Amino acid sequence: MDLTAIREDVEGRFRAVARALLSGVDETQAELHSQVGQTIEGAALTVLGLIPEGREASLVLTKLEEAMLWAHEALAKGAGGAQPAQPAPVAPAGPPAATTPAAPTVPLATAPAEPVGASAGS
């Protein structure tokens, strides 16, 4: 499949979904849905332009369509006033809360003096 055919296929798949979702939503929601569609459509075009045709390319397209549908679903659920998800705060790094004592370490001075691999009977 050439790049023009890929572009037409991707645009047909993603834009049809976007048109169906944009009916009956306010302008703010429409803009968010549009951004999601454009972002995932761009990713599809980029990736499909880089990889050879085949089963894997079909799976890439299918999974990107699925990702787009879940993103639109999340936007639709958030339309009632919920805010978009924010990344969870990262807990500050600190020492582990271990309850068992650490294993004792062996000082280097007690290491054997002979080279590794040498045997006592040589």
All heavy atoms as an XYZ file, in Angstrom:
853
protein
N       0.854     -1.164      0.000
C       0.000      0.000      0.000
C       0.905      1.234      0.000
O       1.832      1.325      0.777
C      -0.886     -0.028      1.251
C      -2.019      0.950      1.198
S      -3.072      1.040      2.676
C      -3.641     -0.601      2.906
N       0.614      2.182     -0.860
C       1.438      3.385     -0.901
C       0.988      4.384      0.165
O      -0.048      4.221      0.806
C       1.429      4.013     -2.296
C       0.063      4.567     -2.692
O      -0.905      4.334     -1.968
O      -0.004      5.240     -3.732
N       1.770      5.439      0.346
C       1.512      6.407      1.409
C       0.166      7.103      1.247
O      -0.528      7.363      2.237
C       2.644      7.437      1.455
C       2.692      8.337      2.678
C       2.737      7.516      3.950
C       3.877      9.272      2.615
N      -0.249      7.369      0.005
C      -1.541      8.015     -0.229
C      -2.683      7.110      0.214
O      -3.633      7.566      0.864
C      -1.697      8.382     -1.721
O      -0.601      9.223     -2.096
C      -2.993      9.103     -1.976
N      -2.592      5.832     -0.107
C      -3.629      4.881      0.292
C      -3.672      4.739      1.813
O      -4.756      4.653      2.400
C      -3.383      3.526     -0.369
N      -2.507      4.717      2.456
C      -2.452      4.633      3.916
C      -3.126      5.854      4.521
O      -3.945      5.745      5.431
C      -0.994      4.507      4.414
C      -0.422      3.150      4.035
C      -0.902      4.741      5.917
C       1.065      3.007      4.299
N      -2.790      7.042      3.988
C      -3.359      8.284      4.507
C      -4.879      8.281      4.375
O      -5.599      8.628      5.308
C      -2.761      9.490      3.776
C      -3.302     10.832      4.273
C      -2.633     12.004      3.590
N      -1.206     12.023      3.781
C      -0.585     12.475      4.873
N      -1.283     12.924      5.874
N       0.724     12.477      4.946
N      -5.387      7.866      3.222
C      -6.833      7.833      2.999
C      -7.514      6.840      3.951
O      -8.574      7.130      4.506
C      -7.145      7.485      1.551
C      -6.801      8.597      0.584
C      -6.936      8.182     -0.880
O      -7.251      7.002     -1.155
O      -6.709      9.041     -1.744
N      -6.889      5.686      4.156
C      -7.452      4.679      5.060
C      -7.509      5.220      6.489
O      -8.536      5.136      7.160
C      -6.615      3.398      5.000
C      -7.176      2.289      5.880
O      -8.416      2.191      6.022
O      -6.377      1.518      6.428
N      -6.409      5.790      6.955
C      -6.342      6.312      8.321
C      -7.329      7.462      8.500
O      -8.072      7.503      9.483
C      -4.900      6.749      8.667
C      -4.857      7.560      9.949
C      -3.993      5.533      8.767
N      -7.342      8.394      7.565
C      -8.260      9.528      7.676
C      -9.711      9.060      7.691
O     -10.520      9.562      8.467
C      -8.031     10.514      6.528
C      -6.742     11.293      6.655
C      -6.438     12.156      5.439
O      -7.175     12.078      4.426
O      -5.455     12.909      5.498
N     -10.044      8.093      6.868
C     -11.405      7.577      6.832
C     -11.808      6.947      8.153
O     -12.908      7.175      8.655
N     -10.908      6.182      8.732
C     -11.215      5.506     10.000
C     -11.362      6.489     11.150
O     -12.318      6.449     11.912
C     -10.098      4.516     10.357
C     -10.029      3.305      9.477
C      -8.793      2.504      9.854
N      -8.560      1.412      8.940
C      -8.576      0.140      9.317
N      -8.828     -0.196     10.557
N      -8.344     -0.803      8.438
N     -10.384      7.365     11.301
C     -10.352      8.237     12.465
C     -11.319      9.409     12.360
O     -11.914      9.812     13.348
C      -8.927      8.728     12.723
C      -8.027      7.631     13.220
C      -7.202      6.936     12.360
C      -8.014      7.274     14.554
C      -6.384      5.921     12.806
C      -7.204      6.254     15.018
C      -6.392      5.583     14.149
N     -11.478      9.959     11.196
C     -12.356     11.124     11.060
C     -13.823     10.753     11.135
O     -14.639     11.541     11.597
C     -12.023     11.879      9.785
C     -10.637     12.517      9.908
C     -10.289     13.396      8.788
N      -8.912     13.875      8.978
C      -8.246     14.541      8.101
N      -8.803     14.849      6.938
N      -7.018     14.931      8.342
N     -14.177      9.562     10.697
C     -15.571      9.125     10.813
C     -15.972      9.010     12.275
O     -17.067      9.422     12.667
C     -15.769      7.789     10.096
N     -15.090      8.489     13.088
C     -15.365      8.369     14.522
C     -15.489      9.761     15.133
O     -16.411     10.037     15.904
C     -14.251      7.560     15.235
C     -14.413      7.617     16.739
C     -14.253      6.130     14.750
N     -14.591     10.659     14.762
C     -14.628     12.013     15.311
C     -15.929     12.724     14.942
O     -16.545     13.373     15.786
C     -13.430     12.812     14.815
N     -16.356     12.593     13.709
C     -17.616     13.236     13.284
C     -18.792     12.706     14.094
O     -19.663     13.458     14.515
C     -17.858     13.020     11.793
C     -17.048     13.936     10.908
C     -17.517     13.856      9.452
N     -17.382     12.521      8.883
C     -16.282     12.047      8.301
N     -15.217     12.804      8.222
N     -16.251     10.835      7.808
N     -18.826     11.420     14.329
C     -19.922     10.820     15.090
C     -19.927     11.308     16.538
O     -20.979     11.541     17.121
C     -19.818      9.297     15.049
N     -18.742     11.506     17.101
C     -18.647     11.911     18.508
C     -18.918     13.395     18.716
O     -19.301     13.804     19.809
C     -17.265     11.568     19.050
C     -16.996     10.087     19.228
C     -15.523      9.852     19.516
C     -17.839      9.527     20.351
N     -18.695     14.213     17.699
C     -18.799     15.656     17.879
C     -20.225     16.169     17.850
O     -20.472     17.308     18.231
C     -17.958     16.382     16.825
C     -16.453     16.160     16.959
C     -15.701     16.909     15.873
C     -15.955     16.578     18.332
N     -21.169     15.358     17.438
C     -22.552     15.838     17.421
C     -23.093     15.867     18.843
O     -22.985     14.906     19.594
C     -23.422     14.938     16.533
O     -23.432     13.633     17.046
N     -23.630     17.010     19.234
C     -24.258     17.133     20.541
C     -23.323     17.440     21.696
O     -23.726     17.297     22.843
N     -22.081     17.840     21.440
C     -21.179     18.231     22.524
C     -20.902     19.724     22.426
O     -20.995     20.314     21.345
C     -19.842     17.441     22.509
C     -20.087     15.968     22.714
C     -19.064     17.673     21.243
N     -20.556     20.329     23.559
C     -20.273     21.765     23.536
C     -18.928     22.033     22.856
O     -18.174     21.117     22.543
C     -20.339     22.367     24.940
C     -19.260     21.839     25.883
O     -18.196     21.417     25.414
O     -19.498     21.851     27.102
N     -18.635     23.298     22.657
C     -17.440     23.686     21.903
C     -16.147     23.239     22.580
O     -15.212     22.784     21.915
C     -17.435     25.212     21.723
C     -16.362     25.692     20.768
C     -16.486     27.184     20.498
O     -17.607     27.664     20.274
O     -15.435     27.844     20.515
N     -16.101     23.325     23.896
C     -14.899     22.902     24.633
C     -14.667     21.409     24.476
O     -13.547     20.973     24.190
C     -15.030     23.241     26.127
O     -15.273     24.643     26.261
C     -13.789     22.858     26.898
N     -15.723     20.618     24.652
C     -15.601     19.167     24.489
C     -15.253     18.818     23.047
O     -14.454     17.918     22.799
C     -16.891     18.468     24.919
C     -17.070     18.384     26.416
C     -16.017     17.496     27.052
O     -15.795     16.371     26.635
N     -15.367     17.997     28.086
N     -15.852     19.523     22.103
C     -15.562     19.264     20.688
C     -14.084     19.490     20.389
O     -13.453     18.714     19.664
C     -16.433     20.144     19.796
N     -13.509     20.535     20.978
C     -12.092     20.824     20.767
C     -11.220     19.726     21.369
O     -10.246     19.291     20.763
C     -11.727     22.181     21.370
C     -10.267     22.545     21.245
C      -9.763     22.619     19.808
O     -10.544     22.942     18.894
O      -8.559     22.327     19.595
N     -11.576     19.245     22.552
C     -10.802     18.155     23.176
C     -10.884     16.878     22.342
O      -9.866     16.213     22.108
C     -11.307     17.899     24.595
C     -11.028     18.997     25.618
C     -11.729     18.695     26.928
C      -9.545     19.175     25.831
N     -12.090     16.529     21.896
C     -12.250     15.338     21.050
C     -11.450     15.490     19.761
O     -10.831     14.536     19.286
C     -13.726     15.101     20.731
C     -14.506     14.506     21.854
N     -14.379     13.191     22.233
C     -15.426     15.048     22.692
C     -15.190     12.936     23.250
N     -15.841     14.059     23.554
N     -11.461     16.689     19.199
C     -10.726     16.944     17.967
C      -9.221     16.782     18.182
O      -8.522     16.189     17.351
C     -11.049     18.359     17.467
O     -10.340     18.633     16.296
N      -8.715     17.292     19.295
C      -7.287     17.155     19.600
C      -6.884     15.695     19.756
O      -5.836     15.276     19.273
C      -6.932     17.933     20.863
C      -6.912     19.423     20.677
C      -6.615     20.156     21.978
O      -6.282     19.559     22.998
N      -6.736     21.467     21.944
N      -7.728     14.914     20.433
C      -7.448     13.484     20.597
C      -7.378     12.815     19.225
O      -6.436     12.085     18.918
C      -8.515     12.804     21.491
C      -8.445     11.285     21.365
C      -8.348     13.214     22.928
N      -8.389     13.064     18.398
C      -8.427     12.450     17.072
C      -7.232     12.828     16.219
O      -6.616     11.973     15.572
N      -6.859     14.109     16.219
C      -5.730     14.565     15.409
C      -4.414     13.965     15.907
O      -3.560     13.588     15.105
C      -5.643     16.083     15.437
C      -6.748     16.764     14.667
C      -6.747     18.270     14.866
O      -5.868     18.837     15.480
N      -7.774     18.924     14.327
N      -4.270     13.882     17.215
C      -3.037     13.328     17.778
C      -2.868     11.858     17.414
O      -1.801     11.428     16.965
C      -3.035     13.493     19.315
O      -3.142     14.881     19.623
C      -1.779     12.920     19.927
N      -3.928     11.086     17.575
C      -3.828      9.652     17.291
C      -3.756      9.406     15.789
O      -3.020      8.523     15.345
C      -4.971      8.883     17.970
C      -4.789      9.010     19.499
C      -4.986      7.415     17.547
C      -5.812      8.309     20.325
N      -4.452     10.204     15.008
C      -4.342     10.071     13.549
C      -2.913     10.356     13.107
O      -2.347      9.635     12.270
C      -5.308     11.042     12.870
C      -5.279     10.970     11.362
C      -6.216     11.977     10.706
O      -7.300     12.261     11.257
O      -5.855     12.474      9.627
N      -2.296     11.386     13.669
C      -0.903     11.705     13.343
C       0.038     10.577     13.718
O       0.956     10.235     12.972
N      -0.196      9.973     14.892
C       0.637      8.842     15.314
C       0.484      7.676     14.344
O       1.467      7.034     13.962
C       0.263      8.407     16.728
N      -0.758      7.415     13.934
C      -1.000      6.308     12.996
C      -0.270      6.547     11.678
O       0.395      5.644     11.153
C      -2.498      6.146     12.756
N      -0.375      7.753     11.152
C       0.292      8.050      9.878
C       1.808      7.933     10.010
O       2.475      7.406      9.114
C      -0.097      9.451      9.394
C      -1.534      9.594      8.927
C      -1.875     11.054      8.669
C      -1.780      8.757      7.676
N       2.349      8.407     11.114
C       3.796      8.337     11.314
C       4.272      6.898     11.394
O       5.197      6.492     10.690
C       4.194      9.092     12.604
O       3.797     10.462     12.471
C       5.687      9.014     12.851
N       3.636      6.120     12.251
C       4.081      4.735     12.456
C       3.876      3.906     11.191
O       4.776      3.159     10.779
C       3.367      4.095     13.666
C       3.667      2.615     13.767
C       3.765      4.809     14.936
N       2.712      4.037     10.562
C       2.456      3.235      9.357
C       3.358      3.632      8.196
O       3.604      2.829      7.300
C       0.978      3.332      8.959
C       0.012      2.686      9.956
C      -1.430      2.941      9.541
C       0.278      1.193     10.093
N       3.878      4.844      8.224
C       4.843      5.262      7.214
C       6.225      4.690      7.446
O       7.069      4.703      6.557
N       6.471      4.177      8.637
C       7.797      3.650      8.997
C       7.907      2.136      8.920
O       9.001      1.612      8.735
C       8.154      4.082     10.425
C       8.284      5.581     10.676
C       8.453      5.856     12.160
C       9.446      6.149      9.891
N       6.798      1.443      9.073
C       6.862     -0.020      9.157
C       6.306     -0.655      7.880
O       5.510     -0.038      7.179
C       6.106     -0.543     10.400
C       4.613     -0.198     10.333
C       6.729      0.005     11.677
C       3.780     -0.772     11.468
N       6.721     -1.889      7.596
C       6.196     -2.554      6.399
C       4.750     -2.997      6.594
O       4.276     -3.148      7.725
C       7.117     -3.773      6.238
C       7.663     -4.028      7.594
C       7.729     -2.699      8.289
N       4.071     -3.192      5.478
C       2.702     -3.705      5.530
C       2.711     -5.109      6.119
O       3.710     -5.804      6.062
C       2.129     -3.805      4.110
C       1.816     -2.494      3.473
C       1.222     -2.709      2.089
O       0.231     -3.447      1.975
O       1.766     -2.144      1.134
N       1.587     -5.494      6.658
C       1.472     -6.844      7.186
C       0.556     -6.872      8.394
O      -0.101     -5.885      8.745
N       0.524     -8.012      9.016
C      -0.343     -8.222     10.168
C      -0.018     -7.251     11.298
O      -0.904     -6.714     11.958
C      -0.196     -9.676     10.659
C      -1.025     -9.999     11.868
C      -2.501    -10.090     11.518
N      -3.274    -10.377     12.725
C      -4.366     -9.724     13.072
N      -4.842     -8.775     12.303
N      -4.995    -10.024     14.173
N       1.277     -7.008     11.521
C       1.685     -6.113     12.593
C       1.193     -4.693     12.341
O       0.741     -4.013     13.267
C       3.211     -6.128     12.757
C       3.769     -7.445     13.249
C       3.945     -8.486     12.140
O       3.685     -8.178     10.961
O       4.332     -9.620     12.468
N       1.262     -4.234     11.098
C       0.772     -2.893     10.763
C      -0.730     -2.801     10.993
O      -1.234     -1.787     11.489
C       1.124     -2.545      9.314
N      -1.450     -3.858     10.653
C      -2.896     -3.876     10.901
C      -3.196     -3.809     12.393
O      -4.129     -3.116     12.825
C      -3.520     -5.141     10.318
O      -3.408     -5.145      8.927
N      -2.397     -4.512     13.189
C      -2.587     -4.481     14.633
C      -2.269     -3.104     15.206
O      -2.952     -2.642     16.128
C      -1.732     -5.552     15.308
C      -2.229     -6.976     15.114
C      -1.201     -7.980     15.606
C      -3.558     -7.183     15.816
N      -1.250     -2.446     14.688
C      -0.936     -1.079     15.124
C      -2.144     -0.188     14.908
O      -2.569      0.544     15.805
C       0.297     -0.523     14.368
C       0.411      0.983     14.546
C       1.564     -1.209     14.822
N      -2.735     -0.261     13.727
C      -3.890      0.567     13.406
C      -5.075      0.223     14.303
O      -5.746      1.110     14.844
C      -4.260      0.392     11.933
C      -5.249      1.373     11.359
C      -4.839      2.813     11.603
C      -5.410      1.127      9.873
N      -5.316     -1.041     14.518
C      -6.422     -1.471     15.381
C      -6.234     -0.962     16.807
O      -7.172     -0.452     17.434
C      -6.530     -3.010     15.388
O      -6.788     -3.448     14.060
C      -7.632     -3.487     16.317
N      -5.030     -1.082     17.334
C      -4.783     -0.657     18.714
C      -4.854      0.861     18.850
O      -5.307      1.370     19.887
C      -3.432     -1.181     19.218
C      -3.382     -2.697     19.319
C      -4.481     -3.231     20.229
C      -4.414     -4.735     20.365
N      -5.441     -5.271     21.250
N      -4.429      1.598     17.838
C      -4.563      3.056     17.884
C      -6.032      3.464     17.823
O      -6.445      4.411     18.502
C      -3.760      3.718     16.764
C      -2.248      3.720     16.991
C      -1.519      4.193     15.736
C      -1.881      4.588     18.187
N      -6.824      2.745     17.042
C      -8.266      3.012     17.025
C      -8.860      2.752     18.409
O      -9.680      3.536     18.900
C      -8.967      2.120     15.996
C      -8.734      2.523     14.569
C      -9.376      1.547     13.595
O      -9.145      0.335     13.729
O     -10.106      2.017     12.710
N      -8.443      1.670     19.025
C      -8.936      1.348     20.363
C      -8.528      2.426     21.365
O      -9.336      2.863     22.196
C      -8.400     -0.013     20.810
C      -8.887     -0.429     22.170
C      -8.320     -1.768     22.628
O      -7.552     -2.402     21.889
O      -8.663     -2.164     23.752
N      -7.282      2.879     21.276
C      -6.809      3.937     22.171
C      -7.635      5.206     21.980
O      -7.998      5.875     22.960
C      -5.332      4.218     21.912
N      -7.955      5.521     20.743
C      -8.744      6.714     20.472
C     -10.146      6.578     21.073
O     -10.659      7.513     21.691
C      -8.848      6.986     18.971
C      -9.608      8.269     18.663
S      -9.719      8.649     16.928
C     -10.799      7.363     16.363
N     -10.752      5.426     20.913
C     -12.090      5.225     21.460
C     -12.093      5.340     22.989
O     -12.996      5.951     23.560
C     -12.651      3.879     21.011
C     -12.980      3.812     19.516
C     -13.347      2.391     19.120
C     -14.094      4.772     19.153
N     -11.077      4.789     23.653
C     -11.011      4.897     25.107
C     -10.775      6.347     25.530
O     -11.316      6.804     26.553
C      -9.929      3.986     25.677
C     -10.355      2.553     25.744
C      -9.821      1.510     25.057
C     -11.420      2.008     26.527
N     -10.483      0.350     25.367
C     -11.479      0.628     26.266
C     -12.336      2.546     27.416
C     -12.402     -0.205     26.868
C     -13.261      1.705     28.017
C     -13.286      0.344     27.737
N      -9.966      7.065     24.776
C      -9.734      8.484     25.095
C     -11.021      9.278     24.947
O     -11.354     10.122     25.794
C      -8.637      9.052     24.197
N     -11.779      9.009     23.881
C     -13.058      9.696     23.697
C     -14.040      9.319     24.807
O     -14.800     10.163     25.300
C     -13.655      9.380     22.324
C     -12.960     10.063     21.195
N     -12.777     11.423     21.126
C     -12.408      9.559     20.064
C     -12.147     11.737     20.009
N     -11.900     10.623     19.355
N     -14.016      8.073     25.224
C     -14.875      7.627     26.325
C     -14.528      8.383     27.606
O     -15.417      8.827     28.341
C     -14.722      6.114     26.529
C     -15.545      5.549     27.657
C     -17.034      5.515     27.376
O     -17.438      5.599     26.200
O     -17.810      5.421     28.344
N     -13.245      8.530     27.873
C     -12.813      9.258     29.067
C     -13.265     10.714     29.004
O     -13.719     11.273     30.007
C     -11.298      9.172     29.206
N     -13.166     11.326     27.832
C     -13.630     12.710     27.674
C     -15.133     12.805     27.888
O     -15.620     13.735     28.524
C     -13.261     13.250     26.293
C     -11.787     13.570     26.068
C     -11.543     13.945     24.616
C     -11.327     14.682     26.995
N     -15.861     11.846     27.357
C     -17.315     11.862     27.494
C     -17.724     11.730     28.958
O     -18.634     12.411     29.421
C     -17.944     10.749     26.666
N     -17.052     10.888     29.704
C     -17.369     10.728     31.126
C     -16.992     11.973     31.912
O     -17.629     12.302     32.895
C     -16.645      9.512     31.696
C     -17.274      8.215     31.272
C     -16.582      7.048     31.926
C     -17.280      5.758     31.542
N     -16.647      4.596     32.152
N     -15.960     12.667     31.474
C     -15.510     13.871     32.156
C     -16.337     15.093     31.815
O     -16.165     16.142     32.418
N     -17.264     14.976     30.883
C     -18.052     16.128     30.447
C     -18.951     16.666     31.535
O     -19.375     17.811     31.482
C     -18.888     15.757     29.217
N     -19.257     15.877     32.549
C     -20.135     16.303     33.620
C     -19.464     17.202     34.632
O     -20.026     17.485     35.668
N     -18.287     17.677     34.385
C     -17.612     18.590     35.293
C     -16.336     18.027     35.895
O     -15.618     18.735     36.565
N     -16.046     16.763     35.658
C     -14.818     16.178     36.194
C     -13.619     16.768     35.460
O     -13.697     17.096     34.284
C     -14.829     14.660     36.038
N     -12.543     16.908     36.172
C     -11.322     17.434     35.588
C     -10.538     16.296     34.933
O     -10.623     15.156     35.378
C     -10.449     18.082     36.671
C     -11.095     19.293     37.308
C     -11.320     20.410     36.305
O     -10.453     20.712     35.507
N     -12.499     21.005     36.326
N      -9.745     16.604     33.883
C      -8.901     15.564     33.293
C      -7.961     14.986     34.342
O      -7.578     15.673     35.291
C      -8.114     16.311     32.209
C      -8.907     17.542     31.925
C      -9.627     17.876     33.206
N      -7.623     13.733     34.172
C      -6.743     13.058     35.127
C      -5.389     13.746     35.177
O      -4.848     14.142     34.159
C      -6.571     11.599     34.731
N      -4.873     13.897     36.374
C      -3.548     14.470     36.579
C      -2.622     13.341     37.011
O      -3.055     12.411     37.689
C      -3.591     15.544     37.676
C      -4.475     16.720     37.339
C      -3.976     17.499     36.140
O      -2.784     17.714     35.990
N      -4.887     17.891     35.271
N      -1.343     13.432     36.640
C      -0.428     12.384     37.092
C      -0.359     12.347     38.613
O      -0.449     13.378     39.272
C       0.925     12.796     36.507
C       0.706     14.017     35.713
C      -0.716     14.459     35.859
N      -0.226     11.150     39.149
C      -0.130     10.991     40.603
C       1.182     11.597     41.085
O       2.205     11.485     40.413
C      -0.186      9.515     40.963
N       1.168     12.268     42.230
C       2.415     12.831     42.746
C       3.390     11.717     43.100
O       2.989     10.645     43.541
C       1.986     13.613     43.985
C       0.657     13.060     44.355
C       0.040     12.518     43.096
N       4.647     11.997     42.903
C       5.689     11.026     43.199
C       6.100     11.201     44.650
O       6.365     12.316     45.103
C       6.903     11.230     42.263
C       8.027     10.275     42.613
C       6.482     11.081     40.828
N       6.123     10.100     45.387
C       6.521     10.152     46.795
C       8.001     10.489     46.883
O       8.801     10.048     46.055
C       6.250      8.808     47.455
N       8.382     11.302     47.874
C       9.802     11.634     48.002
C      10.619     10.385     48.304
O      10.171      9.495     49.019
C       9.842     12.622     49.178
C       8.556     12.428     49.898
C       7.569     11.890     48.902
N      11.800     10.365     47.741
C      12.697      9.219     47.960
C      13.270      9.276     49.365
O      13.567     10.339     49.882
C      13.818      9.228     46.937
N      13.389      8.165     49.969
C      13.945      8.094     51.313
C      14.438      6.698     51.564
O      14.314      5.818     50.716
N      14.978      6.478     52.732
C      15.476      5.129     53.023
C      14.307      4.149     53.109
O      13.209      4.512     53.509
C      16.168      5.279     54.384
C      15.559      6.505     54.987
C      15.163      7.392     53.838
N      14.527      2.919     52.687
C      13.456      1.937     52.770
C      13.094      1.670     54.230
O      13.925      1.753     55.119
C      14.041      0.693     52.108
C      15.516      0.875     52.161
C      15.760      2.361     52.173
N      11.846      1.365     54.444
C      11.367      1.101     55.800
C      11.547     -0.371     56.122
O      10.594     -1.090     56.369
C       9.907      1.513     55.918
N      12.783     -0.838     56.147
C      13.066     -2.243     56.419
C      12.974     -2.507     57.918
O      13.395     -1.694     58.728
C      14.457     -2.604     55.921
N      12.434     -3.656     58.253
C      12.309     -4.017     59.666
C      13.343     -5.054     60.071
O      13.502     -5.340     61.236
C      10.900     -4.562     59.962
O      10.654     -5.678     59.126
C       9.848     -3.499     59.747
N      14.044     -5.624     59.092
C      15.075     -6.612     59.405
C      16.435     -5.943     59.267
O      16.626     -5.077     58.425
C      14.995     -7.817     58.450
O      15.118     -7.357     57.107
C      13.680     -8.550     58.601
N      17.405     -6.339     60.099
C      18.731     -5.720     60.004
C      19.412     -6.111     58.692
O      19.156     -7.175     58.134
C      19.483     -6.272     61.209
C      18.741     -7.504     61.603
C      17.322     -7.323     61.151
N      20.268     -5.235     58.228
C      20.999     -5.493     56.991
C      22.003     -6.623     57.223
O      22.508     -6.810     58.328
C      21.735     -4.230     56.554
N      22.286     -7.371     56.169
C      23.256     -8.460     56.263
C      24.641     -7.874     56.499
O      24.976     -6.822     55.975
C      23.240     -9.266     54.968
N      25.466     -8.546     57.313
C      26.813     -8.016     57.563
C      27.643     -8.073     56.294
O      27.471     -8.949     55.452
C      27.374     -8.951     58.636
C      26.555    -10.191     58.546
C      25.218     -9.786     58.013
N      28.542     -7.128     56.174
C      29.427     -7.107     55.011
C      30.779     -7.659     55.417
O      31.198     -7.553     56.569
C      29.593     -5.672     54.472
O      30.093     -4.851     55.525
C      28.271     -5.120     53.979
N      31.470     -8.243     54.460
C      32.802     -8.809     54.709
C      33.817     -7.778     54.266
O      33.779     -7.329     53.114
C      32.995    -10.123     53.924
C      34.387    -10.669     54.133
C      31.935    -11.119     54.312
N      34.736     -7.377     55.149
C      35.751     -6.403     54.736
C      36.657     -7.007     53.668
O      36.903     -8.210     53.642
C      36.532     -6.095     56.013
C      35.908     -6.891     57.103
C      34.834     -7.747     56.537
N      37.159     -6.167     52.787
C      38.021     -6.628     51.699
C      39.324     -7.236     52.213
O      39.910     -8.081     51.564
C      38.325     -5.480     50.739
C      37.145     -4.998     49.912
C      37.545     -3.817     49.066
C      36.615     -6.110     49.029
N      39.788     -6.833     53.366
C      41.055     -7.337     53.893
C      41.009     -8.831     54.177
O      42.034     -9.490     54.206
C      41.424     -6.585     55.171
N      39.851     -9.427     54.365
C      39.769    -10.855     54.650
C      39.599    -11.689     53.386
O      39.462    -12.896     53.460
C      38.595    -11.139     55.596
O      37.390    -10.731     54.962
C      38.767    -10.431     56.918
N      39.601    -11.045     52.230
C      39.464    -11.786     50.980
C      40.711    -12.628     50.750
O      41.801    -12.276     51.179
C      39.261    -10.812     49.832
N      40.581    -13.778     50.061
C      41.752    -14.632     49.808
C      42.811    -13.892     48.990
O      42.490    -13.085     48.136
C      41.192    -15.822     49.037
C      39.760    -15.527     48.760
C      39.372    -14.317     49.519
N      44.069    -14.164     49.275
C      45.169    -13.486     48.612
C      45.493    -14.086     47.252
O      46.131    -13.452     46.435
C      46.413    -13.528     49.499
N      45.109    -15.321     46.989
C      45.462    -15.944     45.712
C      44.494    -15.484     44.620
O      43.358    -15.134     44.884
C      45.452    -17.468     45.830
C      44.119    -18.070     46.209
C      44.226    -19.562     46.436
O      44.903    -19.980     47.373
O      43.606    -20.294     45.654
N      44.942    -15.473     43.367
C      44.098    -15.026     42.259
C      42.895    -15.955     42.074
O      42.950    -17.130     42.407
C      45.004    -15.088     41.041
C      46.367    -15.467     41.529
C      46.259    -15.846     42.957
N      41.876    -15.414     41.528
C      40.670    -16.188     41.262
C      41.013    -17.275     40.250
O      41.682    -17.034     39.261
C      39.545    -15.275     40.715
C      38.324    -16.091     40.327
C      39.192    -14.227     41.741
N      40.575    -18.472     40.484
C      40.820    -19.581     39.559
C      42.027    -20.418     39.953
O      42.226    -21.498     39.444
N      42.866    -19.918     40.853
C      44.029    -20.701     41.281
C      43.551    -21.757     42.284
O      42.727    -21.491     43.129
C      45.072    -19.790     41.936
N      44.070    -22.927     42.180
C      43.669    -23.977     43.121
C      44.757    -24.223     44.125
O      45.931    -23.976     43.880
C      43.315    -25.264     42.358
O      44.471    -25.744     41.708
N      44.409    -24.774     45.283
C      45.371    -25.023     46.371
C      46.347    -26.130     46.023
O      47.444    -26.152     46.500
C      44.633    -25.360     47.660
N      45.974    -27.055     45.140
C      46.832    -28.188     44.833
C      47.703    -27.973     43.596
O      48.278    -28.889     43.068
N      47.902    -26.780     43.081
C      48.675    -26.557     41.869
C      50.143    -26.593     42.098
O      50.748    -26.124     42.927
C      48.380    -25.209     41.227
O      47.021    -25.054     40.990
